[in-house]
Amino acid sequence: MPKMKSVKGAVKRFKVKKSGKIKRGTAFRSHILTKQDAKTRRKQHTAKYVAKSDEKNIKEMIVS
């Protein structure tokens, strides 16, 4: 049986932390930020994590 390949798109987007949580990026951060409220832009700086229900699937994609 050949080894399973990891999904390169997922590897670039997610990072597994020591606690086991999976860190992810925030949407709507690329351009045209002038339309956004200052509060919204500030909130997007904080760390975001993947939901518990999605963790299993993402770990399979990353660690294969």
mmCIF file of the N, C-alpha and C atoms, coordinates in Angstrom:
data_MODEL
# 
_entry.id   MODEL 
# 
loop_
_atom_site.group_PDB 
_atom_site.id 
_atom_site.type_symbol 
_atom_site.label_atom_id 
_atom_site.label_alt_id 
_atom_site.label_comp_id 
_atom_site.label_asym_id 
_atom_site.label_entity_id 
_atom_site.label_seq_id 
_atom_site.pdbx_PDB_ins_code 
_atom_site.Cartn_x 
_atom_site.Cartn_y 
_atom_site.Cartn_z 
_atom_site.occupancy 
_atom_site.B_iso_or_equiv 
_atom_site.pdbx_formal_charge 
_atom_site.auth_seq_id 
_atom_site.auth_comp_id 
_atom_site.auth_asym_id 
_atom_site.auth_atom_id 
_atom_site.pdbx_PDB_model_num 
ATOM 1   N N  . MET A 1 1  ? 0.840   -1.189 0.000  1.00 0.00 ? 1  MET A N  1 
ATOM 2   C CA . MET A 1 1  ? 0.000   0.000  0.000  1.00 0.00 ? 1  MET A CA 1 
ATOM 3   C C  . MET A 1 1  ? 0.889   1.258  0.000  1.00 0.00 ? 1  MET A C  1 
ATOM 4   N N  . PRO A 1 2  ? 0.626   2.207  -0.896 1.00 0.00 ? 2  PRO A N  1 
ATOM 5   C CA . PRO A 1 2  ? 1.405   3.445  -0.866 1.00 0.00 ? 2  PRO A CA 1 
ATOM 6   C C  . PRO A 1 2  ? 0.990   4.333  0.313  1.00 0.00 ? 2  PRO A C  1 
ATOM 7   N N  . LYS A 1 3  ? 1.878   5.236  0.681  1.00 0.00 ? 3  LYS A N  1 
ATOM 8   C CA . LYS A 1 3  ? 1.568   6.171  1.766  1.00 0.00 ? 3  LYS A CA 1 
ATOM 9   C C  . LYS A 1 3  ? 0.514   7.163  1.310  1.00 0.00 ? 3  LYS A C  1 
ATOM 10  N N  . MET A 1 4  ? -0.281  7.665  2.260  1.00 0.00 ? 4  MET A N  1 
ATOM 11  C CA . MET A 1 4  ? -1.267  8.702  1.955  1.00 0.00 ? 4  MET A CA 1 
ATOM 12  C C  . MET A 1 4  ? -0.542  10.040 1.863  1.00 0.00 ? 4  MET A C  1 
ATOM 13  N N  . LYS A 1 5  ? -0.877  10.822 0.860  1.00 0.00 ? 5  LYS A N  1 
ATOM 14  C CA . LYS A 1 5  ? -0.271  12.147 0.730  1.00 0.00 ? 5  LYS A CA 1 
ATOM 15  C C  . LYS A 1 5  ? -1.100  13.161 1.506  1.00 0.00 ? 5  LYS A C  1 
ATOM 16  N N  . SER A 1 6  ? -0.425  14.144 2.077  1.00 0.00 ? 6  SER A N  1 
ATOM 17  C CA . SER A 1 6  ? -1.146  15.208 2.772  1.00 0.00 ? 6  SER A CA 1 
ATOM 18  C C  . SER A 1 6  ? -1.667  16.195 1.729  1.00 0.00 ? 6  SER A C  1 
ATOM 19  N N  . VAL A 1 7  ? -2.756  16.867 2.058  1.00 0.00 ? 7  VAL A N  1 
ATOM 20  C CA . VAL A 1 7  ? -3.348  17.861 1.163  1.00 0.00 ? 7  VAL A CA 1 
ATOM 21  C C  . VAL A 1 7  ? -2.562  19.159 1.344  1.00 0.00 ? 7  VAL A C  1 
ATOM 22  N N  . LYS A 1 8  ? -1.812  19.554 0.316  1.00 0.00 ? 8  LYS A N  1 
ATOM 23  C CA . LYS A 1 8  ? -0.897  20.692 0.434  1.00 0.00 ? 8  LYS A CA 1 
ATOM 24  C C  . LYS A 1 8  ? -1.621  22.004 0.709  1.00 0.00 ? 8  LYS A C  1 
ATOM 25  N N  . GLY A 1 9  ? -2.831  22.150 0.182  1.00 0.00 ? 9  GLY A N  1 
ATOM 26  C CA . GLY A 1 9  ? -3.618  23.359 0.448  1.00 0.00 ? 9  GLY A CA 1 
ATOM 27  C C  . GLY A 1 9  ? -3.961  23.480 1.921  1.00 0.00 ? 9  GLY A C  1 
ATOM 28  N N  . ALA A 1 10 ? -4.257  22.345 2.551  1.00 0.00 ? 10 ALA A N  1 
ATOM 29  C CA . ALA A 1 10 ? -4.594  22.329 3.978  1.00 0.00 ? 10 ALA A CA 1 
ATOM 30  C C  . ALA A 1 10 ? -3.343  22.580 4.827  1.00 0.00 ? 10 ALA A C  1 
ATOM 31  N N  . VAL A 1 11 ? -2.220  22.032 4.405  1.00 0.00 ? 11 VAL A N  1 
ATOM 32  C CA . VAL A 1 11 ? -0.954  22.208 5.141  1.00 0.00 ? 11 VAL A CA 1 
ATOM 33  C C  . VAL A 1 11 ? -0.586  23.690 5.205  1.00 0.00 ? 11 VAL A C  1 
ATOM 34  N N  . LYS A 1 12 ? -0.834  24.412 4.109  1.00 0.00 ? 12 LYS A N  1 
ATOM 35  C CA . LYS A 1 12 ? -0.508  25.840 4.046  1.00 0.00 ? 12 LYS A CA 1 
ATOM 36  C C  . LYS A 1 12 ? -1.470  26.694 4.868  1.00 0.00 ? 12 LYS A C  1 
ATOM 37  N N  . ARG A 1 13 ? -2.692  26.227 5.064  1.00 0.00 ? 13 ARG A N  1 
ATOM 38  C CA . ARG A 1 13 ? -3.714  27.036 5.730  1.00 0.00 ? 13 ARG A CA 1 
ATOM 39  C C  . ARG A 1 13 ? -3.840  26.809 7.230  1.00 0.00 ? 13 ARG A C  1 
ATOM 40  N N  . PHE A 1 14 ? -3.476  25.625 7.717  1.00 0.00 ? 14 PHE A N  1 
ATOM 41  C CA . PHE A 1 14 ? -3.700  25.279 9.118  1.00 0.00 ? 14 PHE A CA 1 
ATOM 42  C C  . PHE A 1 14 ? -2.398  24.933 9.822  1.00 0.00 ? 14 PHE A C  1 
ATOM 43  N N  . LYS A 1 15 ? -2.398  25.140 11.152 1.00 0.00 ? 15 LYS A N  1 
ATOM 44  C CA . LYS A 1 15 ? -1.223  24.811 11.960 1.00 0.00 ? 15 LYS A CA 1 
ATOM 45  C C  . LYS A 1 15 ? -1.699  24.169 13.259 1.00 0.00 ? 15 LYS A C  1 
ATOM 46  N N  . VAL A 1 16 ? -1.151  22.995 13.594 1.00 0.00 ? 16 VAL A N  1 
ATOM 47  C CA . VAL A 1 16 ? -1.542  22.310 14.830 1.00 0.00 ? 16 VAL A CA 1 
ATOM 48  C C  . VAL A 1 16 ? -0.672  22.839 15.968 1.00 0.00 ? 16 VAL A C  1 
ATOM 49  N N  . LYS A 1 17 ? -1.316  23.322 17.026 1.00 0.00 ? 17 LYS A N  1 
ATOM 50  C CA . LYS A 1 17 ? -0.610  23.870 18.175 1.00 0.00 ? 17 LYS A CA 1 
ATOM 51  C C  . LYS A 1 17 ? -0.305  22.751 19.176 1.00 0.00 ? 17 LYS A C  1 
ATOM 52  N N  . LYS A 1 18 ? 0.496   23.049 20.191 1.00 0.00 ? 18 LYS A N  1 
ATOM 53  C CA . LYS A 1 18 ? 0.881   22.052 21.198 1.00 0.00 ? 18 LYS A CA 1 
ATOM 54  C C  . LYS A 1 18 ? -0.323  21.509 21.961 1.00 0.00 ? 18 LYS A C  1 
ATOM 55  N N  . SER A 1 19 ? -1.327  22.354 22.153 1.00 0.00 ? 19 SER A N  1 
ATOM 56  C CA . SER A 1 19 ? -2.528  21.933 22.887 1.00 0.00 ? 19 SER A CA 1 
ATOM 57  C C  . SER A 1 19 ? -3.388  20.963 22.073 1.00 0.00 ? 19 SER A C  1 
ATOM 58  N N  . GLY A 1 20 ? -3.109  20.856 20.765 1.00 0.00 ? 20 GLY A N  1 
ATOM 59  C CA . GLY A 1 20 ? -3.891  19.987 19.895 1.00 0.00 ? 20 GLY A CA 1 
ATOM 60  C C  . GLY A 1 20 ? -4.922  20.752 19.086 1.00 0.00 ? 20 GLY A C  1 
ATOM 61  N N  . LYS A 1 21 ? -5.106  22.036 19.431 1.00 0.00 ? 21 LYS A N  1 
ATOM 62  C CA . LYS A 1 21 ? -6.034  22.871 18.671 1.00 0.00 ? 21 LYS A CA 1 
ATOM 63  C C  . LYS A 1 21 ? -5.423  23.179 17.299 1.00 0.00 ? 21 LYS A C  1 
ATOM 64  N N  . ILE A 1 22 ? -6.282  23.439 16.326 1.00 0.00 ? 22 ILE A N  1 
ATOM 65  C CA . ILE A 1 22 ? -5.808  23.768 14.984 1.00 0.00 ? 22 ILE A CA 1 
ATOM 66  C C  . ILE A 1 22 ? -6.085  25.241 14.721 1.00 0.00 ? 22 ILE A C  1 
ATOM 67  N N  . LYS A 1 23 ? -5.005  25.988 14.479 1.00 0.00 ? 23 LYS A N  1 
ATOM 68  C CA . LYS A 1 23 ? -5.124  27.418 14.238 1.00 0.00 ? 23 LYS A CA 1 
ATOM 69  C C  . LYS A 1 23 ? -5.462  27.642 12.765 1.00 0.00 ? 23 LYS A C  1 
ATOM 70  N N  . ARG A 1 24 ? -6.294  28.656 12.502 1.00 0.00 ? 24 ARG A N  1 
ATOM 71  C CA . ARG A 1 24 ? -6.693  28.959 11.130 1.00 0.00 ? 24 ARG A CA 1 
ATOM 72  C C  . ARG A 1 24 ? -6.611  30.460 10.886 1.00 0.00 ? 24 ARG A C  1 
ATOM 73  N N  . GLY A 1 25 ? -6.704  30.848 9.636  1.00 0.00 ? 25 GLY A N  1 
ATOM 74  C CA . GLY A 1 25 ? -6.699  32.256 9.269  1.00 0.00 ? 25 GLY A CA 1 
ATOM 75  C C  . GLY A 1 25 ? -8.086  32.864 9.397  1.00 0.00 ? 25 GLY A C  1 
ATOM 76  N N  . THR A 1 26 ? -8.158  34.161 9.217  1.00 0.00 ? 26 THR A N  1 
ATOM 77  C CA . THR A 1 26 ? -9.418  34.880 9.283  1.00 0.00 ? 26 THR A CA 1 
ATOM 78  C C  . THR A 1 26 ? -9.850  35.297 7.887  1.00 0.00 ? 26 THR A C  1 
ATOM 79  N N  . ALA A 1 27 ? -11.130 35.235 7.608  1.00 0.00 ? 27 ALA A N  1 
ATOM 80  C CA . ALA A 1 27 ? -11.666 35.669 6.320  1.00 0.00 ? 27 ALA A CA 1 
ATOM 81  C C  . ALA A 1 27 ? -11.720 37.198 6.255  1.00 0.00 ? 27 ALA A C  1 
ATOM 82  N N  . PHE A 1 28 ? -11.779 37.718 5.044  1.00 0.00 ? 28 PHE A N  1 
ATOM 83  C CA . PHE A 1 28 ? -11.947 39.161 4.770  1.00 0.00 ? 28 PHE A CA 1 
ATOM 84  C C  . PHE A 1 28 ? -10.778 40.010 5.269  1.00 0.00 ? 28 PHE A C  1 
ATOM 85  N N  . ARG A 1 29 ? -9.540  39.510 5.090  1.00 0.00 ? 29 ARG A N  1 
ATOM 86  C CA . ARG A 1 29 ? -8.362  40.253 5.539  1.00 0.00 ? 29 ARG A CA 1 
ATOM 87  C C  . ARG A 1 29 ? -7.445  40.682 4.395  1.00 0.00 ? 29 ARG A C  1 
ATOM 88  N N  . SER A 1 30 ? -7.822  40.408 3.162  1.00 0.00 ? 30 SER A N  1 
ATOM 89  C CA . SER A 1 30 ? -6.887  40.619 2.067  1.00 0.00 ? 30 SER A CA 1 
ATOM 90  C C  . SER A 1 30 ? -6.842  42.051 1.528  1.00 0.00 ? 30 SER A C  1 
ATOM 91  N N  . HIS A 1 31 ? -7.981  42.624 1.157  1.00 0.00 ? 31 HIS A N  1 
ATOM 92  C CA . HIS A 1 31 ? -7.973  43.970 0.575  1.00 0.00 ? 31 HIS A CA 1 
ATOM 93  C C  . HIS A 1 31 ? -9.331  44.637 0.773  1.00 0.00 ? 31 HIS A C  1 
ATOM 94  N N  . ILE A 1 32 ? -9.416  45.911 0.388  1.00 0.00 ? 32 ILE A N  1 
ATOM 95  C CA . ILE A 1 32 ? -10.597 46.761 0.583  1.00 0.00 ? 32 ILE A CA 1 
ATOM 96  C C  . ILE A 1 32 ? -11.033 46.743 2.060  1.00 0.00 ? 32 ILE A C  1 
ATOM 97  N N  . LEU A 1 33 ? -10.089 47.004 2.937  1.00 0.00 ? 33 LEU A N  1 
ATOM 98  C CA . LEU A 1 33 ? -10.372 46.999 4.372  1.00 0.00 ? 33 LEU A CA 1 
ATOM 99  C C  . LEU A 1 33 ? -10.954 48.330 4.840  1.00 0.00 ? 33 LEU A C  1 
ATOM 100 N N  . THR A 1 34 ? -10.942 49.330 3.963  1.00 0.00 ? 34 THR A N  1 
ATOM 101 C CA . THR A 1 34 ? -11.468 50.647 4.342  1.00 0.00 ? 34 THR A CA 1 
ATOM 102 C C  . THR A 1 34 ? -12.975 50.613 4.583  1.00 0.00 ? 34 THR A C  1 
ATOM 103 N N  . LYS A 1 35 ? -13.663 49.680 3.961  1.00 0.00 ? 35 LYS A N  1 
ATOM 104 C CA . LYS A 1 35 ? -15.107 49.551 4.152  1.00 0.00 ? 35 LYS A CA 1 
ATOM 105 C C  . LYS A 1 35 ? -15.449 48.950 5.507  1.00 0.00 ? 35 LYS A C  1 
ATOM 106 N N  . GLN A 1 36 ? -14.482 48.269 6.103  1.00 0.00 ? 36 GLN A N  1 
ATOM 107 C CA . GLN A 1 36 ? -14.748 47.595 7.379  1.00 0.00 ? 36 GLN A CA 1 
ATOM 108 C C  . GLN A 1 36 ? -14.635 48.555 8.544  1.00 0.00 ? 36 GLN A C  1 
ATOM 109 N N  . ASP A 1 37 ? -15.407 48.264 9.568  1.00 0.00 ? 37 ASP A N  1 
ATOM 110 C CA . ASP A 1 37 ? -15.348 48.993 10.826 1.00 0.00 ? 37 ASP A CA 1 
ATOM 111 C C  . ASP A 1 37 ? -13.986 48.757 11.471 1.00 0.00 ? 37 ASP A C  1 
ATOM 112 N N  . ALA A 1 38 ? -13.492 49.724 12.234 1.00 0.00 ? 38 ALA A N  1 
ATOM 113 C CA . ALA A 1 38 ? -12.214 49.568 12.931 1.00 0.00 ? 38 ALA A CA 1 
ATOM 114 C C  . ALA A 1 38 ? -12.293 48.413 13.926 1.00 0.00 ? 38 ALA A C  1 
ATOM 115 N N  . LYS A 1 39 ? -13.457 48.262 14.556 1.00 0.00 ? 39 LYS A N  1 
ATOM 116 C CA . LYS A 1 39 ? -13.673 47.181 15.525 1.00 0.00 ? 39 LYS A CA 1 
ATOM 117 C C  . LYS A 1 39 ? -13.540 45.817 14.849 1.00 0.00 ? 39 LYS A C  1 
ATOM 118 N N  . THR A 1 40 ? -14.109 45.679 13.652 1.00 0.00 ? 40 THR A N  1 
ATOM 119 C CA . THR A 1 40 ? -14.045 44.423 12.908 1.00 0.00 ? 40 THR A CA 1 
ATOM 120 C C  . THR A 1 40 ? -12.605 44.088 12.544 1.00 0.00 ? 40 THR A C  1 
ATOM 121 N N  . ARG A 1 41 ? -11.869 45.095 12.045 1.00 0.00 ? 41 ARG A N  1 
ATOM 122 C CA . ARG A 1 41 ? -10.472 44.876 11.661 1.00 0.00 ? 41 ARG A CA 1 
ATOM 123 C C  . ARG A 1 41 ? -9.630  44.484 12.869 1.00 0.00 ? 41 ARG A C  1 
ATOM 124 N N  . ARG A 1 42 ? -9.894  45.102 14.000 1.00 0.00 ? 42 ARG A N  1 
ATOM 125 C CA . ARG A 1 42 ? -9.146  44.805 15.225 1.00 0.00 ? 42 ARG A CA 1 
ATOM 126 C C  . ARG A 1 42 ? -9.427  43.381 15.698 1.00 0.00 ? 42 ARG A C  1 
ATOM 127 N N  . LYS A 1 43 ? -10.673 42.944 15.593 1.00 0.00 ? 43 LYS A N  1 
ATOM 128 C CA . LYS A 1 43 ? -11.054 41.590 16.006 1.00 0.00 ? 43 LYS A CA 1 
ATOM 129 C C  . LYS A 1 43 ? -10.372 40.526 15.143 1.00 0.00 ? 43 LYS A C  1 
ATOM 130 N N  . GLN A 1 44 ? -10.069 40.875 13.902 1.00 0.00 ? 44 GLN A N  1 
ATOM 131 C CA . GLN A 1 44 ? -9.464  39.910 12.990 1.00 0.00 ? 44 GLN A CA 1 
ATOM 132 C C  . GLN A 1 44 ? -7.991  39.631 13.314 1.00 0.00 ? 44 GLN A C  1 
ATOM 133 N N  . HIS A 1 45 ? -7.395  40.412 14.207 1.00 0.00 ? 45 HIS A N  1 
ATOM 134 C CA . HIS A 1 45 ? -6.015  40.157 14.627 1.00 0.00 ? 45 HIS A CA 1 
ATOM 135 C C  . HIS A 1 45 ? -5.922  38.967 15.587 1.00 0.00 ? 45 HIS A C  1 
ATOM 136 N N  . THR A 1 46 ? -7.007  38.690 16.317 1.00 0.00 ? 46 THR A N  1 
ATOM 137 C CA . THR A 1 46 ? -6.966  37.632 17.323 1.00 0.00 ? 46 THR A CA 1 
ATOM 138 C C  . THR A 1 46 ? -6.882  36.249 16.681 1.00 0.00 ? 46 THR A C  1 
ATOM 139 N N  . ALA A 1 47 ? -6.332  35.305 17.412 1.00 0.00 ? 47 ALA A N  1 
ATOM 140 C CA . ALA A 1 47 ? -6.170  33.936 16.908 1.00 0.00 ? 47 ALA A CA 1 
ATOM 141 C C  . ALA A 1 47 ? -7.523  33.262 16.760 1.00 0.00 ? 47 ALA A C  1 
ATOM 142 N N  . LYS A 1 48 ? -7.680  32.527 15.682 1.00 0.00 ? 48 LYS A N  1 
ATOM 143 C CA . LYS A 1 48 ? -8.914  31.784 15.421 1.00 0.00 ? 48 LYS A CA 1 
ATOM 144 C C  . LYS A 1 48 ? -8.576  30.297 15.359 1.00 0.00 ? 48 LYS A C  1 
ATOM 145 N N  . TYR A 1 49 ? -9.492  29.478 15.853 1.00 0.00 ? 49 TYR A N  1 
ATOM 146 C CA . TYR A 1 49 ? -9.276  28.036 15.868 1.00 0.00 ? 49 TYR A CA 1 
ATOM 147 C C  . TYR A 1 49 ? -10.421 27.318 15.169 1.00 0.00 ? 49 TYR A C  1 
ATOM 148 N N  . VAL A 1 50 ? -10.111 26.159 14.631 1.00 0.00 ? 50 VAL A N  1 
ATOM 149 C CA . VAL A 1 50 ? -11.083 25.337 13.916 1.00 0.00 ? 50 VAL A CA 1 
ATOM 150 C C  . VAL A 1 50 ? -12.076 24.749 14.918 1.00 0.00 ? 50 VAL A C  1 
ATOM 151 N N  . ALA A 1 51 ? -13.320 24.584 14.492 1.00 0.00 ? 51 ALA A N  1 
ATOM 152 C CA . ALA A 1 51 ? -14.363 24.005 15.341 1.00 0.00 ? 51 ALA A CA 1 
ATOM 153 C C  . ALA A 1 51 ? -14.053 22.540 15.641 1.00 0.00 ? 51 ALA A C  1 
ATOM 154 N N  . LYS A 1 52 ? -14.499 22.070 16.785 1.00 0.00 ? 52 LYS A N  1 
ATOM 155 C CA . LYS A 1 52 ? -14.273 20.680 17.216 1.00 0.00 ? 52 LYS A CA 1 
ATOM 156 C C  . LYS A 1 52 ? -14.751 19.682 16.172 1.00 0.00 ? 52 LYS A C  1 
ATOM 157 N N  . SER A 1 53 ? -15.899 19.972 15.549 1.00 0.00 ? 53 SER A N  1 
ATOM 158 C CA . SER A 1 53 ? -16.487 19.047 14.578 1.00 0.00 ? 53 SER A CA 1 
ATOM 159 C C  . SER A 1 53 ? -15.634 18.882 13.325 1.00 0.00 ? 53 SER A C  1 
ATOM 160 N N  . ASP A 1 54 ? -14.810 19.874 12.995 1.00 0.00 ? 54 ASP A N  1 
ATOM 161 C CA . ASP A 1 54 ? -13.976 19.820 11.790 1.00 0.00 ? 54 ASP A CA 1 
ATOM 162 C C  . ASP A 1 54 ? -12.548 19.340 12.058 1.00 0.00 ? 54 ASP A C  1 
ATOM 163 N N  . GLU A 1 55 ? -12.152 19.279 13.324 1.00 0.00 ? 55 GLU A N  1 
ATOM 164 C CA . GLU A 1 55 ? -10.766 18.954 13.673 1.00 0.00 ? 55 GLU A CA 1 
ATOM 165 C C  . GLU A 1 55 ? -10.296 17.616 13.110 1.00 0.00 ? 55 GLU A C  1 
ATOM 166 N N  . LYS A 1 56 ? -11.119 16.585 13.209 1.00 0.00 ? 56 LYS A N  1 
ATOM 167 C CA . LYS A 1 56 ? -10.726 15.245 12.764 1.00 0.00 ? 56 LYS A CA 1 
ATOM 168 C C  . LYS A 1 56 ? -10.391 15.239 11.263 1.00 0.00 ? 56 LYS A C  1 
ATOM 169 N N  . ASN A 1 57 ? -11.259 15.848 10.457 1.00 0.00 ? 57 ASN A N  1 
ATOM 170 C CA . ASN A 1 57 ? -11.048 15.876 9.018  1.00 0.00 ? 57 ASN A CA 1 
ATOM 171 C C  . ASN A 1 57 ? -9.778  16.635 8.633  1.00 0.00 ? 57 ASN A C  1 
ATOM 172 N N  . ILE A 1 58 ? -9.535  17.762 9.295  1.00 0.00 ? 58 ILE A N  1 
ATOM 173 C CA . ILE A 1 58 ? -8.377  18.575 8.975  1.00 0.00 ? 58 ILE A CA 1 
ATOM 174 C C  . ILE A 1 58 ? -7.089  17.874 9.397  1.00 0.00 ? 58 ILE A C  1 
ATOM 175 N N  . LYS A 1 59 ? -7.100  17.216 10.562 1.00 0.00 ? 59 LYS A N  1 
ATOM 176 C CA . LYS A 1 59 ? -5.920  16.478 11.002 1.00 0.00 ? 59 LYS A CA 1 
ATOM 177 C C  . LYS A 1 59 ? -5.571  15.359 10.032 1.00 0.00 ? 59 LYS A C  1 
ATOM 178 N N  . GLU A 1 60 ? -6.590  14.711 9.461  1.00 0.00 ? 60 GLU A N  1 
ATOM 179 C CA . GLU A 1 60 ? -6.352  13.669 8.455  1.00 0.00 ? 60 GLU A CA 1 
ATOM 180 C C  . GLU A 1 60 ? -5.706  14.232 7.215  1.00 0.00 ? 60 GLU A C  1 
ATOM 181 N N  . MET A 1 61 ? -6.130  15.438 6.814  1.00 0.00 ? 61 MET A N  1 
ATOM 182 C CA . MET A 1 61 ? -5.564  16.077 5.630  1.00 0.00 ? 61 MET A CA 1 
ATOM 183 C C  . MET A 1 61 ? -4.119  16.508 5.849  1.00 0.00 ? 61 MET A C  1 
ATOM 184 N N  . ILE A 1 62 ? -3.823  16.979 7.053  1.00 0.00 ? 62 ILE A N  1 
ATOM 185 C CA . ILE A 1 62 ? -2.486  17.516 7.342  1.00 0.00 ? 62 ILE A CA 1 
ATOM 186 C C  . ILE A 1 62 ? -1.469  16.410 7.622  1.00 0.00 ? 62 ILE A C  1 
ATOM 187 N N  . VAL A 1 63 ? -1.823  15.451 8.450  1.00 0.00 ? 63 VAL A N  1 
ATOM 188 C CA . VAL A 1 63 ? -0.845  14.509 8.993  1.00 0.00 ? 63 VAL A CA 1 
ATOM 189 C C  . VAL A 1 63 ? -0.729  13.216 8.197  1.00 0.00 ? 63 VAL A C  1 
ATOM 190 N N  . SER A 1 64 ? -1.369  13.123 7.039  1.00 0.00 ? 64 SER A N  1 
ATOM 191 C CA . SER A 1 64 ? -1.303  11.866 6.281  1.00 0.00 ? 64 SER A CA 1 
ATOM 192 C C  . SER A 1 64 ? 0.094   11.511 5.851  1.00 0.00 ? 64 SER A C  1 
# 
